Amino acid sequence: MTNSLLFIIVLCLSLLSEITYAKPGYSADTIKLVYGPFNCSLSVDALETYANTGEITQELRLYTKFLDEDTLVQLRDWLQKRFNSNHVKLSRFTNTPQGEKLLKELGQVVQTHSERNGFYALRSALVEAAAQPEGWTIIDAIRQFPTDSLQINTKDLFQLKDFWQESSQVF
């Protein structure tokens, strides 16, 4: 009986530690680029290296060979742009009809999984990123995306550029 009681105590302590132990949440480390039936992956680290240093890693080179120099410069500028927004105000805005409309449109391009609008994940990622006191970048928001990867529907990718131009004052 002593062994049984000891076993139950150890089991309960194990379960308690499992319940109370803070587990790390998901964060995106991969971007899946989807075009119709074709898809490929790119690490967020490769994008971050390009944004910070201008270095095009071997992984990123596979994709950048399809882009002209002006587009590469715009991409780097876009990745480096720092947004200064209050996360509380941003959270409130994302709960307004106008904010929800913007995020739903963007969520059709940035998805959590195939054919799944990224609305809720985007809301969470943007608000979390905006909590940084020094401001935030697109890379910061991607890192806050609450899944291990995010999927970009590249057919509608141009909408991202329009989205950020239209809503840069909001963020």
C-alpha positions as CSV (number, residue, x, y, z in Angstrom):
1,M,0.0,0.0,0.0
2,T,2.9,2.4,0.7
3,N,4.2,1.9,-2.8
4,S,0.7,2.5,-4.3
5,L,0.4,5.7,-2.2
6,L,3.8,6.9,-3.2
7,F,3.0,6.2,-6.9
8,I,-0.2,8.2,-6.6
9,I,1.6,11.1,-5.0
10,V,4.3,11.1,-7.6
11,L,1.7,10.9,-10.4
12,C,-0.3,13.8,-8.9
13,L,2.8,15.9,-8.5
14,S,3.8,15.1,-12.1
15,L,0.4,16.1,-13.4
16,L,0.4,19.3,-11.3
17,S,3.8,20.3,-12.6
18,E,2.6,19.6,-16.1
19,I,-0.5,21.8,-15.6
20,T,1.3,24.7,-13.9
21,Y,4.5,24.6,-16.0
22,A,4.4,27.5,-18.5
23,K,4.8,26.1,-21.9
24,P,6.2,28.2,-24.7
25,G,3.5,29.3,-27.2
26,Y,3.7,28.8,-30.9
27,S,5.4,31.4,-33.0
28,A,5.9,31.4,-36.7
29,D,9.4,30.4,-37.8
30,T,8.3,29.4,-41.4
31,I,6.4,31.2,-44.1
32,K,4.7,28.9,-46.6
33,L,4.3,30.6,-50.0
34,V,1.3,29.2,-51.9
35,Y,0.4,29.7,-55.5
36,G,-2.5,27.5,-56.6
37,P,-1.4,23.8,-56.1
38,F,2.3,24.8,-55.6
39,N,3.8,25.7,-52.3
40,C,7.2,26.2,-50.8
41,S,8.6,27.3,-47.5
42,L,10.9,30.1,-46.4
43,S,12.3,30.6,-42.9
44,V,11.6,33.8,-41.0
45,D,15.3,33.8,-40.1
46,A,16.2,34.2,-43.8
47,L,13.9,37.2,-44.2
48,E,15.2,38.7,-40.9
49,T,18.8,38.4,-42.1
50,Y,17.9,40.1,-45.3
51,A,16.0,42.9,-43.5
52,N,18.9,43.5,-41.0
53,T,21.9,43.1,-43.2
54,G,20.8,43.0,-46.8
55,E,22.4,39.6,-47.2
56,I,20.4,37.2,-49.4
57,T,20.9,33.8,-47.9
58,Q,21.0,30.7,-50.1
59,E,17.5,29.8,-49.0
60,L,16.2,33.3,-49.9
61,R,18.1,33.4,-53.2
62,L,15.8,30.7,-54.5
63,Y,12.9,33.2,-54.3
64,T,14.7,36.5,-55.0
65,K,15.9,35.4,-58.4
66,F,12.4,36.1,-59.6
67,L,12.4,39.7,-58.3
68,D,14.0,42.7,-59.9
69,E,16.3,45.1,-57.9
70,D,13.6,47.7,-57.2
71,T,11.3,45.0,-55.8
72,L,14.1,43.7,-53.5
73,V,14.8,47.2,-52.2
74,Q,11.0,47.7,-51.6
75,L,10.9,44.4,-49.8
76,R,13.8,45.2,-47.5
77,D,12.3,48.7,-46.8
78,W,9.0,47.1,-46.0
79,L,10.6,44.5,-43.7
80,Q,12.6,47.3,-41.9
81,K,9.7,49.7,-41.4
82,R,9.2,50.3,-37.8
83,F,5.6,51.0,-36.6
84,N,5.0,52.9,-33.4
85,S,1.6,52.1,-32.1
86,N,0.0,51.6,-28.7
87,H,-1.1,48.0,-28.4
88,V,-4.2,48.9,-26.4
89,K,-5.4,51.4,-29.1
90,L,-4.5,48.9,-31.8
91,S,-6.4,46.2,-29.9
92,R,-9.5,48.4,-29.7
93,F,-9.2,49.4,-33.4
94,T,-9.1,45.7,-34.4
95,N,-12.4,45.2,-32.6
96,T,-14.1,47.9,-34.6
97,P,-16.0,47.1,-37.8
98,Q,-13.4,49.0,-39.8
99,G,-10.5,47.1,-38.1
100,E,-12.2,43.8,-38.5
101,K,-12.8,44.5,-42.2
102,L,-9.1,45.3,-42.7
103,L,-7.9,42.2,-40.9
104,K,-10.4,39.9,-42.7
105,E,-9.1,41.2,-46.0
106,L,-5.5,40.8,-45.0
107,G,-6.4,37.4,-43.5
108,Q,-7.4,36.1,-47.0
109,V,-3.7,36.6,-48.0
110,V,-2.1,35.7,-44.7
111,Q,-3.6,32.5,-43.6
112,T,-3.1,30.1,-40.7
113,H,-3.7,27.0,-42.9
114,S,-4.9,26.3,-46.4
115,E,-8.1,28.2,-47.0
116,R,-8.3,29.5,-43.4
117,N,-8.5,33.2,-43.0
118,G,-5.8,34.4,-40.7
119,F,-8.0,37.1,-39.1
120,Y,-7.7,36.0,-35.4
121,A,-4.0,35.0,-35.7
122,L,-3.2,38.4,-37.3
123,R,-5.1,40.3,-34.6
124,S,-3.2,38.5,-31.9
125,A,0.2,38.9,-33.7
126,L,-0.2,42.6,-34.4
127,V,-1.4,43.4,-30.9
128,E,1.5,41.4,-29.3
129,A,4.0,43.0,-31.6
130,A,2.7,46.5,-30.9
131,A,3.3,45.9,-27.2
132,Q,7.0,46.4,-27.8
133,P,8.0,49.8,-26.4
134,E,10.6,50.5,-29.2
135,G,8.0,49.9,-31.9
136,W,7.7,46.8,-34.1
137,T,8.4,45.5,-37.6
138,I,6.7,43.0,-39.9
139,I,9.3,40.4,-38.8
140,D,8.2,41.1,-35.2
141,A,4.6,40.5,-36.1
142,I,5.4,37.3,-38.0
143,R,7.3,36.1,-34.9
144,Q,4.1,36.7,-32.8
145,F,1.9,34.7,-35.2
146,P,0.4,32.1,-33.0
147,T,1.1,29.1,-35.2
148,D,4.4,27.5,-36.2
149,S,4.0,28.8,-39.7
150,L,1.9,31.2,-41.6
151,Q,0.7,30.7,-45.2
152,I,0.7,33.5,-47.8
153,N,-1.5,33.2,-50.7
154,T,0.8,34.7,-53.3
155,K,-1.9,35.2,-55.9
156,D,-3.2,37.9,-53.6
157,L,0.2,39.0,-52.3
158,F,-0.1,42.5,-53.9
159,Q,-2.9,43.2,-51.5
160,L,-0.3,43.3,-48.7
161,K,1.4,46.2,-50.2
162,D,-1.9,48.0,-50.6
163,F,-2.9,47.0,-47.1
164,W,0.2,48.5,-45.5
165,Q,0.0,51.7,-47.6
166,E,-3.6,52.2,-46.7
167,S,-3.3,51.4,-43.0
168,S,0.2,52.5,-42.0
169,Q,-1.4,55.4,-40.1
170,V,-3.4,53.0,-38.0
171,F,-0.5,50.8,-37.1
